[in-house]
């Protein structure tokens, strides 16, 4: 899955950045200072595991 910040095809984490949700690679999620890890994401996200927004 592609990182929504750098576009790299890599495992991503579901993170919050200033109140907005993003899927970020490990590098971007660790380097971007405004990132807050979502409490419901202890493992990397996979497109097959995404929940549908209701």
N, C-alpha and C positions, 0 to 999 in steps of 0.2 A: 504494500500500500504506500502511496506517496505522502510525504510530509507536506503539510499545508503551508509551511514557511519556506523551506528550501527546495521542495520538489523531489527530493531523493526518494527512490524506491527502497524503503527499508521498513522494519517493524516500527510501529508508531504507538504513542501513548495518547490517551484522551486527556487533554489538559485545558484549564481555564486560563485565559489571558485577559485581564481587565474586564471580566464578566462575560467574555465570549468563549465558546468552546472551539477547540482546534485539535486536530490529530497531528502530533509532532513527533519527529524522530528523536531518539535519545539525545543526540548532540544538541539539537535545537531546544529541547525541553530543559536541558541542564544549563545552557548558555543564555537563554532569554530570561532576563531578570524579572519580568512581569508574570511569569508562569506560576500558577498554583495547581498542583496535581489534584485531580478529582479524587475524592475518597472511594469511589466505586471502581477504580482502575488500578488493580494491583499487578496486572499482567499486560503485556502489549496488546493493543487492539488488532483485530483481524476483521476484514470486511464481512466475513461469514458470521461473526459474533456481534456485530452492531445491532443495537436495539432500534426499533422503529419509533420515531417521535410521534407521540399521540396528542 
